[in-house]
Amino acid sequence: MKTILTGIRTNSVLTLGNYLGALLPMVRLANKHSKDSHVNIFVPDLHSIISEVDGDLKANIVRTIKYYLAAGLELNENVHFYRQSYVPAHSELCWILNCVATMGETSRMIQYKEKSKGQESCNVGIFDYPILMAADILLYSAEFVPVGEDQFQHIEMARNLAMRFNNRFGETFVVPARTSDQVKFMEVENAIRIRDLLSPEKKMSKSTAAENSKIMLDDEPAKAAKKIMSATTDSLGKVKFDMFNQPGISNLLQIEALVTDTPLQDVISTWAGETRYGDLKKKVAESVSEMLTVFQGRLAEISDEQVYELLEAGEKYANEVAKAKLFDAQKAFKLR
Ligand code: TYM
């Protein structure tokens, strides 16, 4: 059976960007494939501690798993939830891959460059991040790893490490699919990148300070609607999907399509040529606020106990699979 795998860090409440770009696509794919594939959804808690965590990490983890359930994930015996730090093989394989990866390729990672910029004492975890991520993927022989566009470079790195390892030591790891095939698998034309509402040339990010730049999943629906109404647009005065020249408007069209589960092309045709940006904003604000109302209602119904039960079963499974693959890698280095 194939494995589809993904993870979302839980440093704080998630944004609408995480939800639409990563969580919701994963839920759709999981529901479609979990009858005949393993679906591994894990919380990369060791990746979380590279930077400050808002609130209590343990509580954040439980909340994130509830997000998947509230988003409509259907459970069955092939769907596995686990915490990275509860499966020690991740850290151990990371060390082995550290001895295969080069300083040069790791220094070229955009996320590392961005996160370390201007920091005098950048922690080593920020640098090692993509190698731990490669371990997360390779331990489970995952071919498809649905993530947002900002993570594609890390998927490429995981591919490169797997190929290099296999070339040096013989077939050990399944090489994840190339990013163009990942996009096809996710059934989207391009990877989704929800933009910052105030500076739409950037991605929406939980770490951006300005409140109105991002919608958080625990925002009151009315507050989220207000944020949409104050989103930056442009002065061209015609609705068109053009991420380059009209990123603000295009972002709103993209959000509307995802939140209402409508093909983007249909949303684009509905609004093409409209001149009143206010009407579009009003519609998107309504859609987002409706979505949040339903989502938050469902979230409140899921208990912590249900989450811990899922984690217990998932971690048993994950440890079995990961240990076996780690052993292969240890044998390659004659550690075993
Ligand atoms: P994280 O927490 O930074 O991002 C989680 C997911 O959310 C997506 N994302 C977005 N998508 C669209 N628009 C946005 N504005 C936006 N912001 C974030 C990210 O692309 C990502 O899919 N390194 C991973 C976590 C991880 C992982 C793994 C994922 C660790 N190991 C192994 C897959 C496989 C990350 O970026 O988390």
Boltz pocket constraint, residues with backbone or C-beta under 6 A from the ligand:
constraints:
  - pocket:
      binder: B
      contacts: [[A, 5], [A, 6], [A, 7], [A, 8], [A, 9], [A, 10], [A, 17], [A, 18], [A, 20], [A, 21], [A, 22], [A, 23], [A, 44], [A, 47], [A, 132], [A, 133], [A, 136], [A, 137], [A, 145], [A, 146], [A, 147], [A, 148], [A, 149], [A, 150], [A, 151], [A, 192], [A, 193], [A, 194], [A, 195], [A, 203], [A, 204], [A, 205]]
      max_distance: 6.0
